[in-house]
């Protein structure tokens, strides 16, 4: 008897998430690593979602099921070189969290800050600790339940090493600009930049070739787009030093995110 063909499935996003990350470079590699990274899940303007979210306010965290809609590749490969391993070893893509998957679906857990069911244009959930690109399509959200979802004894496999953190210093000019922006309404910007840099947002090859403690890395300059701010920083005395902050026009920041 012939086997039945496995049916294909088509899903429509129920929401999009707005985050500080307008380009792939610099996005935290896991959720929760940057608590100050905040996002807003904006649901479709349908009153059914107001009812569908009833009771979510009783939870502190939620799972976000999303699509890697802009991962930069059209085909998936069975093996990848995880940045955590410095790009030196190959692992099966399904044994990783790479976006280049057979079905480009991701899963992140984030902390719930607030829920606004009657927000203009559709219900909203404000979250923190996000690791998603701005405009990422959301397929589903589910409450995080500690007794079922947390497994303290789980083996982290090849990702067992803790993420190294580097000291972050702000030069006076950069610090002044950040304070001015915070006073103008961008609360938490200093913490956001610090938390992003301390876990080293650079691509794996740069982290491998230019570690903060290497003599040949001292004085090397880098940039990181946070919201619409171009953060200039360098390696100095085994620390990441923020030297300047240039605020871009919205059009310029969008262009930078696609370059």
Helices and strands as residue ranges (DSSP letters): E 15-19, E 38-43, H 47-52, G 56-58, E 61-67, E 79-80, G 83-85, E 91-92, G 93-95, E 105-116, E 124-128, E 136-143, H 146-149, G 157-159, E 168-170, H 172-183, H 189-198, H 204-209, G 215-217, E 221-226, E 229-236, E 239-247, H 250-258
